[in-house]
């Protein structure tokens, strides 16, 4: 039996069982106050709606639910959400890599666009640096799966993650939380808010995260895989009347954690450097790393009438990164990469939200002006050169969008939306060779003449796209809704920031946008007298002009290319449920299945590189080769699952909640090409939390254990095998077993 049929039978069995139970209780749910699940409200469609009524695959996590999962940052979503990968980038402590339903972007270079949109209070975070958001002072996190091109725009072809912070309100309060744990983890969180008068409230939060490394740099003696992050938010809310609301917010994050140089998975071809513990390194490049991101936003809302609300979101963001990655993991300058990134953006969004008994919807205009630039050296000791890659990309994006729903009958509703987007881009790309295996002048090295200009060009293009969405939903009962939808998303085109015009002349032409069209059907609602809430979906996605980054070792260095590889088909199923089993016991279940396969994969292979179809030979000339049968999707496990139980009881006059959680991820590839030395086998993580809350909620004690079975699993890697780069095949790993205790006091 094929995996597709297994997924269909799984979804069908779940749907038929729940639909039968719900249909049998067509009458109102009756007395559900004794034991029942809470109704969840989300803003997936830019307006408040019950999760049951939204014809989108959405996972919603409240602050309390995230606390019970033991998550400290948004990478915990990989454990709790079906068909999603959210993790820290290779070599970084705070750069975000996200995939939803097989769609994302692993490369955080400044010229590349992410495939999953990240939003903080509806402000788009357009660069991944500094985007591994720590979870503090939030209201909820929503994960929208599937293309969100209508309401959220370009670069949300896989989906979107919405990070929603708490509003201040009009009551004074404060909170202090301290945490101590494994590897000398020492965290501090302080937050507070107070009304000033006249409808004005002010507040702020400060967080400090410190932790020793899981390993050591045996060459420099520095901590490796440590954490040193400081973050704060300041906000002011003004509500002069019942119909007007304004919020001014500022956030700032500084990450001075040491760079992660990776772990050698293979022995070198030169030098007696052993394979070390997975968290240790012998890197000689250094330990300096600095990331700063900051943003200012102003949100205004005006309730013009009972049916119309106008909203404005204005934001300005900036980021700077200075980092080092020693790819060979030895004191030798075989493959060392110092890098600098800078970005800034200004965005303005205007929305008009309409709602009456029969029609609900939003119309909006969006503008963003952004700049992203950077430079990194590839210090290649065996070639005796330093390769400087750099440039910048300026983008002006304009969009107009709408999404409206109409009740055609009491139970049947149709939604229609569309977005027209225009991206005007200008780019400068350069690649210079310098003699000597030391940093180039761009990274503070000795000022010396350029040995060879490999790439140096300016380019500009305009990309336009129309992304519609249509859905129909039907209430089978008061507690059960089914829906079907079609949606389209697109990721903007651009230019390869690593492109070598000497090896791959076509790099100056850039690459086209990629498009995903998704067909989805779902069933969601309540069952068993509202003791169970659930949501489920099946989907089929057609992925065209997919952008794929490939790096190949050739005699003159490393050849990079970004190709519109071709087309692929993805289909799968998702199921989530929350059950209140008794007054003291509740459960959460999440299950995802995805089948992702390339239909065509047209890859450009430069002269001198091995022929993918016959690796024992090399190509005399550059050729485009279809490698669809050889390649697979990266960061896309076939199965993902999560099960957790929460027991609540009374203890010492307060309440105790104990939550064990088990999450499973199937085997997955780090890159499109299978690499047994790097690809991750299936693994399971076991976590547990115990939280005691004093009467009235003034005091809270928590004990959290993560990865209790001490699983060793890779979250990324690089493959530079062969003598030129001293057989540098390196992996990056998830955290080991940790335990932490925290004390919280509320005022």
N, C-alpha and C positions, 0 to 999 in steps of 0.2 A: 504494500500500500504506500503510495507516495506521501511526502510530507504535506502537500497541498490538501490531499483528502483527509489526512489526520487533523489538520487545522480546521477544515470545514466541519468535520464531525464534532470536534471539540466545541466550536462555536455553536453549532446547531444543537448539541445536547444541552449546553448551558442555556441557550435562548428558549428552547422548547420547555425545559423544566420550569424556568422562571416565569415564562409567559403563561404556562398552564396554571401555576400557583396564583399569579396575579389575576387571571381571568376568572378563576374560581371565587375570588373575593372582589367581584365587580362593585359591590356595595362599598360605601366609604369605610375607611380603615377602622373606624370605631375608636375605642379607648386605647391609644398608643402611648399614654403618658407614663405608664409603668415601666415599660422596656421598649425602647425604639431608638432608631438612629436619627441624627439631626439632618435637616435639609441644608444643602450647601449652596451658597450664592456665589457666582463667579461673574467676571466682567470680560469674558472671552470675546464678546461681540461689542465691546466698548460701551456696554450698558449692563446694569445689574439684572441678572436672570437666575432662576433656579437651574442648577446643573442638569436636572432632569429634562429641562425644556430647551437646552442648547444643542442644535444639530451639528455638533463638533465633538471630536474625541478629546476630552479635557480631563486632566488629573489635577485635583486641587488639594493643597496641603496647608492646613492651618498652622499657626505657630506652635500650638500644643501638640499637634500630630508630628511635626518635625522634631520637637523636643523629645518626644517618646522614641523616635527613630535614632536618637543619639547623633544626629547630623550637626556638624558645626559650620559647614559651608554647602553650597548648592551641588557639589559633586555627589551628595547623598541621593540625589534624584536618580542616579544610575542604579541604585539598589531598589528603589521604591516604585519606579515607573516603567511600564512595559515599553519595549522596543526603543530604548533611549540610551545614549552614552553621553555622560557629562563628566569630564575629567580634566585634571591639570595637564597642560601641554608638556611635551618632552623638554627636559632641561629647565623647566620653570617652576615657580611656586605659586604663581597667581595668574598665569595666562590660561584662558578657557578654551577647551576643545569640546564641541557639542555635535552630536549626531542624533537625529530622530528618524526612525523608519529608514535607515540606511543612507540618509542625506545629511551632509554636513561639510566641514572643511577642517582638515588636520593641520594645515600650514598657516601659521599666524603672521606671515610676512605682510608688510604694509600694503602691498598691491592687491592682495587677495581678499575676497569678500566671504564672510561666514555664510553657512547655509541654514543656520538656526538663529533666529532673532532673539536678542536679549533686551528686555525692557525693565527699567526701574521706574515705577509710578508713571508708566506710559511714555517715558523718555527712552529713545532707542540708544543702546550702548553699541556703537558701530565698530569698535575695535576690541579684540579679545584680551589685550594686555590689561592686567589688573581686574579682570572680570570674573575671577573665582570669588564670588561674593560670599562673605561670611554671613551666617544667619544670626542677626540680632535686631531687635526692635522691629519685627515684621508683623504684618497681619496675616499674610498668606503668600504662597507661591502657586502659580498656575502653569501647567504644561499643556500647550495646545499642539496636538500631533496632526501632521499633514499640512499641505500648503496653506499659508495664511496671507496670500498675496493681496486679497481684497482689502482687508482692514489694516494689515500691518506692513504691506508693501514688499519691496524687493528684499532678497536675502532671507526670506522666511519660507523657503521652498520645502524644508524639512519640517518646520513648525516654529513655535515661539515659546519662550520662557518669560513669564511675567512675575517680577519681584515687587510685591506690594507692601509698602511700609505703613505703619500705624499712623492714623491721624491723631492730632494732639487732643482735641476735644476741649472742654471748658472746666476740667477739674485738675487741681494740682496733684502731682504724684512724683515719686522718684524710686529708683531701683538700683541696687548694687549687687553684682554677682562676681564671686571669685572662684577660680577653678585651679586645681592642682592635679597633675596626673603623670603618667609614664613619661620617661625621657625629660623629666623636669619641666613638664608643661605647666605654664603659669599664665593664666588668662584673667583679665579684668574687664568688666563691663559696667559702665556707669551711665544711667540715663535719667532724665527728668523733664518735667513740663509744668507750666504754671500759667494761669490766666492773668492778663495784665489789666484788662478792662476795655470796655467799648467793643467787645467781640473779638479782641486780640489775645492770642495765646502764643507763647514761645516755648521751645524745647530743644533738647539736644541729647546726643548719645556719644559716648567715647568707648572705644574697644581697643585693648592691647592684647596681642597674642604672641606668646614667647614659648619656644620649645627647643630643647637640644636636638641634635641630629640623630636620625636612626643609625647613622654610620659616621665614618671619619674619612677625611682626606689624608691618606697616609704619607703624602708628600709634603703638605703644608701644615698638617696638624689641625686644620679647621674642621668644624662640624659639617656634616654632609646630610642632606635631607632635614635641615632644621627649619624653624619658622620664626620670623621676626616681622610682625605686621602691626601697624598702628592705623586706626581708622576712626573717623568721627563724622557725625552729621549734625547740622544745625537747621532749624526750621522755625518759621513763623506763620501762623494761620490767622486770618482775619475774616470774621463773618459779621459785617456791619448790619445786615438785615437777614431775614429768613431766606431771601432769594439770591444773595450774593455770597460767594466764598472765594478767598484767595489764599494761595499757599506758596511761600518762598522757601526754597530748600537748597542747602549747600552740603556737598559730601566730599571727603578727602581721604584717600588711602595711600599709605606709604609702605612698601614692602622692601625690607633690607635683608631678607633671607638670603643665605648663600646660594649661588647657582648650583644646579644639579647637573653633574657631568655624566651620569649614566654608569652602567655596569658592563664591563667587557664580558660578552657571552662566549667568545672564542679566544684561543691563545694567539698572541701576535706572531708575525713572521720574523720579527727581529726584536731582540731584547728579552731578558728573562723576567717577564712580567706575568705573574700567576693570575688565575681567575680568583677574585676575592669574594668575600661576603657580598650579597646583592646590594647592600647599602653603602659599601666602601668604594673608594676610588684612589688611584695614584696620580690623578690629574695634576699637571704642573702649570696650567694656564693662570690660575689664581682663584680668588674667592670673592671678588667684588661683584655685587649685584644690587641694582636699585631700580625700583618701579614706583612711579607716582601717577595717580589718576585723581582728577577732581572735576566737579561739575556744579553748575548753578542752574536752577530751574524755577520758573514762575508759572503756576497754574491758576487760572481763573474760571469760575463757573457762574452763570447767571440763569436762574430759572425765570425765563421770560413769562411763562404761563404754566398752567397745569400740565400742558402737553409738550412744551418746547423748552429745551435747555441749550444754551450756547456755552462752549468751552474753548479755552485757549491754553496751549502748552508751549512755552518758550524755554529753550535750554541751550546751554553752552558747556562744552566739555573739552578737557585737555588731558594729555597723557605723555609721559616720558619714561623710557626704559633704557637702562645701561646694563648689559649682561655679558656673561662669558659662558661658552660651552666647549669643554675639551672632549672632542669626539673620540680620540684614541685612548683616553683614560690613562695616559702614562706621562712622565715628566718630559718626554720628547715632544717637539713641536710638529708632530706628524700630521695632525688634523685638528687645529685649534681655531675656534670661531668666536672672536669678540664682536658684539653687535650693539647698535644704537637704534632705537625707534622713537618717533615723535608723532603725535596726532592731535588734531583739534577739530571741533565741529560746532556748528550753530544750526539749530533746527527750530522750526515754527510750525505748529499744527493748529488748525481751527476746525472745530466740530459743531454741528447742529444736530441735537438728539431729539427725536420726536417719539411720543408714546401716547396712544389712547387705547381704548378697549379692543380695537381691531387691527391697528397698524402700529408697528414699532420699528425704529430704524435710526440710522445715523448717516449724515453727509459730511464730508470733510475735505480740506485742502492741506497739503503738506509740502514743506520746503526744507531742504538741508544743504548746507555748504560745508564741505569737509576737506581736510588736508591730512595726508598721511605720508610720512617720509622715513627714511632710514638708511643705514649702511652697515654692512658686516664684512669682516675679513675672513677669508679661508686661508689660513696659514698652513701651507703644504710643505713640510720639511723635506720629504724625499724628492720633491720637484724643485726645491730651492726658491720658491716664489711665495708671495702673498697676493691673493686675489681679492680685490675690493669690489663688492657689489653694492650698488646704491641707487637712489633716485627718489622720486616723490610722485604722488598721484593727487590731483585736485578733482573733486566731484561736486557738481551742482545737480541736485535731484529735485524734481517737481512731480507732484501727484495730485490727482483728484479722485475721490472714491465715494461710494455709497453702499449701504447694505440695509435693506428693508424687509420686514416680514409682515405678512397679511394673514389674518384669520379668515379663511374661506368658509369654514363652518366652525361649530363649537370645538371640534376635535382636529380638524385638518388645517395645517398652516403651510404656506409656501414662502420661502425667502429667496431674494435675488440681490446680488451684489456685484460690483465691478470696480476696478481701479485702472486708471491710465497713468503710467509712469514714464518719465523722461529723465535719463541720466546723461549729463554732459561731462565727459572726463578728459583731463589733460594729464599726460605723464612724461616724465623724464627718467630714462634708465641708462645706467652706465655699468661697465665691468672692465676694470683695469688690472693688468698684471704688473706687479712690482718685483724686482729682483731682491732676493733675500727672504728667508723664512722668519720674518719678524713682522710686527704689526705695520700696516700701511699708515701713511700720514693721516688718513681719516680716523684712525683709532689711536692717535697719539704717537705713532712710530716716527722713525727718522724721516725727515723730508727728503725725498729722492725722486728722480725722474720716473715717469711711467715707462715700463719695459715694453708693453704692448697694449694697445687699445683694442679690446675684444668686442665691446658694445658701447655705443654712445649715441642715443637718438632721442628725439622728442616726438610725441604722437598725440593725437586727440581723436575722439570718436564720440558719437551720441548713440545711446541705446534706448529704444522705446519698447514698451510692452503693455498689452492689455490683458489683465488677469481677472476673469469672471469667477463667480461662485453662485451656485444655485442649489437649493435643498428643499425637500418636502418632508414634513413630519406629521405624524398621526398619533393621537392619544388613544391607545387601545383601551385604557381605563384611566381612572383618576390618578393611578400610581404608575402607569407604564406608558412610555413613549417610544415609538420607532421612527427612524428617519433614513433618508437616502440623500446623498449629495454628490456634486461634482465641483472640484476646485482646481485652480491653476496657480502656480507660483513660478517666479523666475529669479535667478541670481544674475547680477550684472556681469558684463564682460570686462576685459582688461588686458594687461600685459604682464609677462613673466618677469618678475624683478630679478631673477637669477639668469635670465636668458643670455646665452653666449652666441652672438650673431656670427661669429667665426665658424662655430660648429653647427648651429641651427639658424640659418639666415632668416627663416620664416618667423622667428621670434618677434621681429619688429612689427609684424602685422597684427600681433595680439591674438586673443581668443574671443569667441562669441559668448553671449549669455547662454545659460542652461535653463531648461524648462522642465517642470514636473506637472503632470496632469493626474489627478487622483480621483477615483471613484470610491465612495465609501457608503456603507450601510451600518446602522447601529440600533441597539436596543438598550434603553436605560430606564431606571426608575426604582421602585420599591417593591418588596415582596414580603410574604409572611407577616402580614399585619404591621408593615414598616419596621420589622426587626432587621431587615436587610435592605441596603441600598446598593445598586450595582450599575455599571455601565460596560457596554461591550461594543465592539466594532469589527468589521472586516473591511479590507481595503485592497485596491488594485491601483498601482501607480505606473505610469509610463514616463520614463526619464530620458530626455533627449539632449544632445549637445553637451553631455556631461564633461565638466572641467576636471581633468586629472593631472596632477603634478608628478613628473617622473624625473629621477636623478640617476644617471648612469656614469660609472667610472670609465673614462676613456684615457688614452695615452697622454693627452695634454691637460688632464684635470677631471672635472666633474661637469658633465653635460646635463643641463636642466631644460625641460620643456613642459609647457602646459598645453595639453591637447584637448580639443572637444572630441573626446574619445569615441563617441557614438551614441548608442541607445541601450537601455536596460529595462527590465520589467521586475517590479517588486510587488509581492502580495503577501498578506498576512492577516492575523487576527489578534485582538486584544480583549482582555477581560479584567475588570476590577470590581471588588465587592468589599463592603464594610458591613459586618454583622454584629448585632447586639445580642449575644447568646443568653445573657442573664443580666441582672442588675450589676453584677460584679465582673462579668467577663465579656469582652468584645474581641473581634478578629478582623484582620484586613488581609485580602488576597489580591495579588496582581499577577497576570500571566500574559506574556507576549510571544508571538511567533511571527517570523518574517522569512520569506524566501526571496533572495535577491540574486539576480543573475544578469550578466551582460548579454545582450543580443549581439552587439558588435562592439569592438574595442580597437579602434584604429590608432595605433601608437607609432609615433615617429622614432625610429632607432637610428642614431647618428653613425657615421662611418667610424670604424674601429671598435664598435661595441659588439658584444656577443649577439648572435641571431637568436631571438627568443624561441623560435621554433626549432632551432638546432644549436644549443648553447656551446657545442664543441667548435663551432665556426664563428668567425667575425665577419662583419659586413664591410665590403670594400667601399660602398657608397651608402649614404643615408637613404633609408627606405621607410615607407609607411606600411606597417604589418598589422593584420587583424589577429589579436591575441585573446579574443573573447573566451575561448575554451580553456585558456591557461590561467586567467585572472579571476579574482573574486572581490567582493566588497570589503572594505576595511571598517573596523569598529562596528560591525554589525553581526552580533551573535544570533544564531537562528532562534534560540529560545532564551527568554528571560523570565524570571519568576521571583516572587516575594511573598512570604507568609509571616504575619506577626500576630501575637495574642497580647491583650492587655488585661491584667487582673487588677481590680480596684477593691480596696478594703480599708477599714479603719485601723489606725495604729497611733497610740499615744495621744488620743484626742484629735489627731489630724487624719489626712487621707493618704494612702499609699497606692501607687500605681507601678506595677512591674510589667515590663514589656520585653519578652524575647523576640528576636526577629531573625529570619533566615532568608537570604537572597541568593539567587542562582544566576549565573551567566554562562551560556554555552561557549564553545570554542569560537575564536574570531581571529582574523588576520590583522596585522599592523599596517600593511600596505596592500595594494591591489594584487601584487605578485606574491604568491605563497612563499614564506620564508620559515622553514621549520625551526631555525635557531631563534626566531623572534616571536612567532605567532603564539598566541596564548591558548592553552587548553581550557576546557570547562572548569569552573571552580565555584565554590560555595562560601559565602561569608556568614558568620554567626555573630550577632550582636545582642546586647541586652542592656536595658536601663531600669533603674529603680528610682522613683521620685516620690519624696514625702513632702506634703504641703501642710503647713500648720493651719489651725482654724483661722478663718478670715484671710488666708493667703499671704500673711505678712512674711513668713519665713518659708523657704523651700530648700530641701536638701536633695541632691541628685548624685547617683553613682552610675557611670556609663562605661560599658566594656565594648570595644570595637574589634572585629576580626579575632574573636576569642580562640579560634582554632589555629591562628597564626598562619593563614594561607599566604603563599608567596605567588603573586600574580603580576604580570607586566601590564602597564598602561600605555606603553609606547616604546619606540625603538628607532634606531638608524642602522642602515646596512651599507657599509663601505668596505666590503671584503676585498681581499687581494693584497699584494705586496706594496703597491703604491701608497696605501693608507694603513699599512701595518695590520691588515685584517681587522679593521675596526668595526665590529658588529656589537652594538651596545643596546642595552635595554633599560627602561625606567620602570620602577615598581611602585605598587600601592603600599599604603602604610601597614606595618606589622601589627601584632596584638598590642592594644593600648587600653589602659584603664584610667579614668579620671573621676574625681569627686568635686562637686561644686556646692557652694552655699550662696543663697540669694536672700536679700532682705529688701522688702518693699515698704515704702513710706507713704 
